[in-house]
Amino acid sequence: MHSTTHEHLHLDSEELGILGELLESEHTKLLIEIRHSHHRAFRDELRHRLDVLEQIAEHCGAAAGSAKEKE
């Protein structure tokens, strides 16, 4: 499900920190799941999810940097 409009999230530094922790935790879980998956299609799906998660983490890292500059 892809949308063509993009909404911006406005998170403070505490919220960004928690989101970063959650993304890191999910990243670790996905790596383990990929390693233990025996079905190629499922493993590919998990890898795609990992790629998207890493993109989100990059966006959050950039947002966290700009949020710290504002403080």
Rosetta silent file (secondary structure, phi, psi, omega in degrees, C-alpha in Angstrom):
SEQUENCE: MHSTTHEHLHLDSEELGILGELLESEHTKLLIEIRHSHHRAFRDELRHRLDVLEQIAEHCGAAAGSAKEKE
SCORE:     score description
SCORE:     0.000 S_00000001
   1 L     0.000  103.559 -179.504    0.000    0.000    0.000 S_00000001
   2 L  -112.367  136.326  176.712    1.836    3.062   -1.270 S_00000001
   3 L  -110.244  156.422 -179.316    0.473    6.556   -1.121 S_00000001
   4 L   -91.827  -16.847  177.314    1.509    9.453   -3.280 S_00000001
   5 L   -95.410  146.955  179.654    1.162   12.067   -0.548 S_00000001
   6 L  -117.448  128.433  176.029    3.742   12.391    2.175 S_00000001
   7 L  -104.189  146.675  179.605    2.882   13.525    5.644 S_00000001
   8 L   -98.442  135.267  173.711    5.502   14.859    8.001 S_00000001
   9 L   -91.856  137.539  176.812    5.829   13.588   11.524 S_00000001
  10 L  -113.329  103.080 -176.834    6.716   16.158   14.129 S_00000001
  11 L  -118.674  141.500  175.212    8.491   14.391   16.965 S_00000001
  12 L   -81.500  176.944 -173.988   10.453   15.894   19.835 S_00000001
  13 H   -64.385  -34.123  177.623   13.884   14.542   20.764 S_00000001
  14 H   -65.556  -45.070  179.440   12.473   12.128   23.374 S_00000001
  15 H   -63.556  -41.464  177.568   10.012   10.675   20.865 S_00000001
  16 H   -63.244  -38.212  178.655   12.762   10.370   18.243 S_00000001
  17 H   -63.310  -45.000  179.186   14.961    8.576   20.774 S_00000001
  18 H   -65.682  -43.363  177.977   12.254    6.052   21.601 S_00000001
  19 H   -60.842  -40.398  177.346   11.450    5.545   17.927 S_00000001
  20 H   -60.756  -41.917  178.099   15.155    4.973   17.267 S_00000001
  21 H   -63.932  -41.937  179.194   15.290    2.329   20.000 S_00000001
  22 H   -64.796  -41.891  178.997   12.233    0.572   18.586 S_00000001
  23 H   -64.590  -40.320  178.687   13.692    0.611   15.072 S_00000001
  24 H   -64.148  -41.331  178.279   16.985   -0.791   16.344 S_00000001
  25 H   -63.210  -45.318  179.532   15.172   -3.567   18.205 S_00000001
  26 H   -65.386  -36.257  178.005   13.109   -4.464   15.137 S_00000001
  27 H   -58.510  -47.575  179.127   16.264   -4.386   12.997 S_00000001
  28 H   -61.647  -44.324  179.708   17.878   -6.996   15.254 S_00000001
  29 H   -62.461  -41.237  179.792   14.752   -9.166   15.214 S_00000001
  30 H   -65.196  -40.735  178.410   14.526   -9.029   11.416 S_00000001
  31 H   -59.963  -42.131  178.651   18.175  -10.050   11.014 S_00000001
  32 H   -66.004  -44.825 -179.760   17.560  -13.091   13.224 S_00000001
  33 H   -61.144  -41.746  178.907   14.330  -13.934   11.391 S_00000001
  34 H   -62.561  -43.767 -179.264   16.091  -13.693    8.010 S_00000001
  35 H   -62.393  -34.429 -175.582   18.869  -15.973    9.226 S_00000001
  36 H   -93.057   -6.004 -178.095   16.400  -18.599   10.440 S_00000001
  37 L   -76.900  134.567 -179.670   14.039  -18.452    7.468 S_00000001
  38 L  -102.449  -15.388 -178.022   14.110  -21.477    5.171 S_00000001
  39 L   -98.956  123.100 -174.949   11.712  -20.227    2.508 S_00000001
  40 H   -58.475  -44.233 -178.049   13.251  -17.962   -0.081 S_00000001
  41 H   -62.227  -42.349  179.530   10.102  -15.928   -0.777 S_00000001
  42 H   -67.545  -41.307  178.520    9.576  -15.216    2.913 S_00000001
  43 H   -61.979  -41.142  177.660   13.260  -14.374    3.382 S_00000001
  44 H   -64.123  -39.340  177.513   13.075  -11.943    0.438 S_00000001
  45 H   -62.920  -42.993  178.476    9.995  -10.330    1.969 S_00000001
  46 H   -65.243  -39.464  177.931   11.832   -9.932    5.273 S_00000001
  47 H   -63.012  -39.893  176.797   14.850   -8.421    3.503 S_00000001
  48 H   -62.355  -44.040  178.526   12.577   -5.888    1.809 S_00000001
  49 H   -61.248  -39.176  177.885   11.065   -5.028    5.180 S_00000001
  50 H   -63.482  -42.313  178.071   14.594   -4.621    6.580 S_00000001
  51 H   -60.294  -44.928  179.969   15.493   -2.248    3.733 S_00000001
  52 H   -64.717  -42.702  179.047   12.419   -0.114    4.422 S_00000001
  53 H   -60.569  -41.102  178.985   13.151   -0.113    8.149 S_00000001
  54 H   -65.659  -35.840  176.482   16.718    1.058    7.466 S_00000001
  55 H   -65.015  -42.160  178.304   15.375    3.893    5.292 S_00000001
  56 H   -62.751  -43.377  179.990   13.053    4.962    8.106 S_00000001
  57 H   -61.510  -39.187  177.118   15.955    4.828   10.571 S_00000001
  58 H   -62.500  -43.905  178.527   18.026    7.047    8.272 S_00000001
  59 H   -62.457  -41.177 -179.850   15.195    9.592    8.104 S_00000001
  60 H   -67.577  -36.463  177.378   14.840    9.517   11.876 S_00000001
  61 H   -64.197  -41.801  177.646   18.583    9.984   12.304 S_00000001
  62 H   -66.072  -40.283  179.182   18.507   13.043   10.079 S_00000001
  63 H   -67.629  -37.607  179.755   15.470   14.358   11.948 S_00000001
  64 H   -65.342  -38.325  178.581   17.138   13.718   15.309 S_00000001
  65 H   -62.964  -43.008  179.673   20.163   15.712   14.189 S_00000001
  66 H   -73.144  -30.401  177.621   18.050   18.707   13.224 S_00000001
  67 H   -68.173  -38.544  178.505   15.974   18.417   16.418 S_00000001
  68 H   -67.604  -34.405  179.000   19.161   18.567   18.543 S_00000001
  69 H   -65.156  -32.003 -178.593   20.324   21.641   16.634 S_00000001
  70 H   -74.498  -23.116 -176.641   17.080   23.413   17.554 S_00000001
  71 L   -76.533    0.000    0.000   17.541   22.723   21.302 S_00000001
